[in-house]
Amino acid sequence: SEGEPYYCGVEGKKSIDKFRAKKKDPSLRCTPIFDPFHEKTERYNFSFSSELVDEIREYCRMHNIGVQHFVSSAFRVYLSAINRNANDVSFFETVSRRATAAERTMGGCMVHAFSVRTVFTDDEPFSEMTQNLAKRYLQIYRHSSCPTIPLLSASHDVYHHAQTNDYSTLVYTYMPAARGANDGWNRTFGGYNPGNFSHKAYLYVHEDKLGGGITCAFTYRVNLISEADAKNMFEQTKNILEKAIIDPDMTIGELKKAVTLTNI
């Protein structure tokens, strides 16, 4: 009922405009994501302070949602703002897989990457968006025993685009950690090289167990996304988070007006 998804890139509308011009089709809503000839990547690190994270935690406690829902929603609002206000943003997000009893002793991968899509309106309160995203996670978990490959193929079958094209902005992983657990360890993300992976960017968000903040590691292909793109995304998302905490009734449209449109 929501129709075909739309690609909202960290690089703004540049990729989709280029693809539309190449194909001479202004109605295209996806872009190529697989490119074995441009593998060079960089990583941009950014942190949300412990003070801001304390406020985020309190907000999430009051609204009965997870921190990951709140943070992911803020990124999505920013991406909408820099992509012609397209209120349709998809991330590939890692979700714990519902393994069968027989699989528990076999090892292997225990997570899936699902395309998590959010469709919203400018009049919708940000708090409502976060609630809807939390419900979407629950819906996905109910079906997370399904194999990944058929799920990926479903998009191609429904919307008839090439296997090398997709709508998802990036791969998003949120790794919670028990805050204050005194086991003597602090966990940091060393990074990974996407290489021939099929996506343009990978965002790994994890909680700083000792410092109390949240650290983001953003790996991106340099032929498509610049350091300025990455820096602007994190600074503007931080601004969105702060404003949403102050006034939970702010609409998505009001939050987008606070986004500074630079380098897009």
Salt bridges, closest charged atoms under 4 A:
GLU2 OE1 - ARG117 NH1 3.83
GLU2 OE2 - ARG136 NH2 3.99
GLU11 OE2 - LYS200 NZ 3.72
ASP17 OD1 - ARG84 NH2 2.48
ASP35 OD2 - HIS38 ND1 2.65
GLU42 OE2 - LYS40 NZ 3.30
ASP54 OD1 - ARG179 NH1 2.83
GLU58 OE2 - ARG61 NH2 2.69
ASP88 OD2 - ARG29 NH2 3.92
ASP88 OD2 - ARG117 NH2 2.62
GLU93 OE2 - ARG76 NH2 2.54
GLU103 OE1 - ARG97 NH1 3.32
ASP122 OD1 - LYS256 NZ 2.71
ASP183 OD2 - ARG187 NH2 3.13
ASP183 OD1 - LYS209 NZ 2.70
GLU207 OE1 - ARG57 NH2 2.49
ASP229 OD2 - LYS14 NZ 3.87
GLU242 OE2 - LYS238 NZ 2.78
